[in-house]
Amino acid sequence: MAKASQPTVVGRGLGGELRELRDSRRLPQRRVAIRLGWQPSKLSRIENGIQGVSAADVASLLVIYGVTGDARKRLLGMAERSAEVGWWEAIGGLSEESRTLIRLESEATGIVNWEPLLVPGLLQTADYAQAVMVGCGVPADEAQGRVAARLGRQAILTRPAPPTLHVLLDEMVLRRALGGPRVMARQLRHLVEAADRPGLTLRVVPLAVGGHTGLDGSFALFDFPRNRSVVFLDHKLTGLFLEEAPQVAHFRREADRLAEVALSPVDSVELVARYATEHERE
């Protein structure tokens, strides 16, 4: 099922918008490629999200499609953010779901992430990410690349116009000392610092709540300027992308219900700092 939904998700970013522009002009893919001196397969890969695209190539396409003004500026901005131009493609050991997740993160304007077990990948330190890989039994020859990819994903948080990020964590995440007390203490200090960033909200669901709606697994919800929202469900062997409106609405309600029982952002940061101090004393 994950594979069935993935192609539509992959092609919904910048490549998807370029495809829509070409279709609206009723220009055959081959004709556009010939005008640019490209192989038709290159344009096909770009439009389907399989290959990254440089700002220069986007500018050339927009000339052919007659796109100017704010629309041109917005699309070129998307291309510049993609100056990742597929940086993840050079990293081995990444599944297609992981590559799709990276593309979604790079295009999203808003992200909501619930994690009952681990610090979210977008906020992990290198040592913590390595400890996750070891704990999950990832082979050593794959772990290095996956850690590098995880840290590379975090670049979206420091770009000029980062997405808003609303992180919801279970308190148990703070107690589990992955990598040992020192690694965990540094990870929690990193969370405290991250919470100071504009547009980033960190909230903790305390253990005192007992049972709650998030106990059955993590999820991430992505919002985009034009395309419909997507939910990502991660699993040990695969990942599932959901984009039907009722499915997305369900997880948005789940996030709202978790927020209702979570501590305030201020109290959450204080709790994280308190756990960091405890780990430092161990």
LINURDA-V707552 format. One record per backbone hydrogen bond with DSSP energy under -0.5 kcal/mol. NH is the residue of the N-H (numbers start at 1). CO is the residue of the C=O. If there is no record, write none. Layout:
# LINURDA-V707552
nh=NH co=CO
nh=NH co=CO
This chain:
# LINURDA-V707552
nh=5 co=1
nh=6 co=2
nh=7 co=3
nh=9 co=5
nh=10 co=6
nh=11 co=7
nh=12 co=9
nh=13 co=10
nh=17 co=13
nh=18 co=14
nh=19 co=15
nh=20 co=16
nh=21 co=17
nh=22 co=18
nh=23 co=19
nh=24 co=20
nh=25 co=21
nh=26 co=23
nh=27 co=22
nh=28 co=26
nh=32 co=28
nh=33 co=29
nh=34 co=30
nh=35 co=31
nh=36 co=32
nh=37 co=33
nh=37 co=34
nh=38 co=33
nh=42 co=39
nh=43 co=39
nh=44 co=40
nh=45 co=41
nh=46 co=42
nh=47 co=43
nh=48 co=44
nh=49 co=46
nh=50 co=45
nh=51 co=45
nh=58 co=54
nh=59 co=55
nh=60 co=56
nh=61 co=57
nh=62 co=58
nh=63 co=59
nh=64 co=60
nh=65 co=61
nh=66 co=62
nh=66 co=63
nh=67 co=62
nh=71 co=68
nh=72 co=68
nh=73 co=69
nh=74 co=70
nh=75 co=71
nh=76 co=72
nh=77 co=73
nh=78 co=74
nh=79 co=75
nh=80 co=76
nh=81 co=77
nh=82 co=78
nh=83 co=80
nh=85 co=82
nh=87 co=84
nh=89 co=86
nh=90 co=87
nh=91 co=88
nh=92 co=90
nh=94 co=91
nh=99 co=95
nh=100 co=96
nh=101 co=97
nh=102 co=98
nh=103 co=99
nh=104 co=100
nh=105 co=101
nh=106 co=102
nh=107 co=103
nh=107 co=104
nh=108 co=104
nh=109 co=223
nh=110 co=223
nh=111 co=164
nh=112 co=221
nh=113 co=166
nh=114 co=219
nh=115 co=168
nh=123 co=120
nh=124 co=121
nh=129 co=125
nh=130 co=126
nh=131 co=127
nh=132 co=128
nh=133 co=129
nh=134 co=130
nh=135 co=131
nh=136 co=132
nh=137 co=134
nh=138 co=133
nh=142 co=139
nh=143 co=139
nh=144 co=140
nh=146 co=142
nh=147 co=143
nh=148 co=144
nh=149 co=145
nh=150 co=146
nh=151 co=147
nh=152 co=148
nh=153 co=149
nh=154 co=150
nh=154 co=151
nh=155 co=152
nh=156 co=153
nh=157 co=154
nh=158 co=155
nh=162 co=159
nh=164 co=109
nh=165 co=199
nh=166 co=111
nh=167 co=165
nh=167 co=201
nh=168 co=113
nh=169 co=203
nh=170 co=115
nh=171 co=205
nh=173 co=170
nh=174 co=170
nh=174 co=171
nh=175 co=171
nh=176 co=172
nh=177 co=175
nh=178 co=176
nh=180 co=177
nh=184 co=180
nh=185 co=181
nh=186 co=182
nh=187 co=183
nh=188 co=184
nh=189 co=185
nh=190 co=186
nh=191 co=187
nh=192 co=188
nh=193 co=189
nh=194 co=190
nh=195 co=191
nh=196 co=193
nh=197 co=194
nh=200 co=197
nh=201 co=165
nh=201 co=199
nh=203 co=167
nh=205 co=169
nh=206 co=204
nh=209 co=206
nh=210 co=207
nh=215 co=212
nh=217 co=214
nh=219 co=114
nh=220 co=232
nh=221 co=112
nh=222 co=230
nh=223 co=110
nh=224 co=227
nh=230 co=222
nh=231 co=242
nh=232 co=220
nh=233 co=240
nh=234 co=232
nh=235 co=238
nh=240 co=233
nh=242 co=231
nh=242 co=240
nh=247 co=244
nh=248 co=244
nh=249 co=245
nh=250 co=246
nh=251 co=247
nh=252 co=248
nh=253 co=249
nh=254 co=250
nh=255 co=251
nh=256 co=252
nh=257 co=253
nh=258 co=254
nh=259 co=255
nh=260 co=256
nh=261 co=257
nh=261 co=258
nh=262 co=258
nh=263 co=204
nh=268 co=264
nh=269 co=265
nh=270 co=266
nh=271 co=267
nh=272 co=268
nh=273 co=269
nh=274 co=270
nh=275 co=271
nh=276 co=272
nh=277 co=273
nh=278 co=274
nh=279 co=275
nh=280 co=276
nh=281 co=277
nh=282 co=278
nh=282 co=279
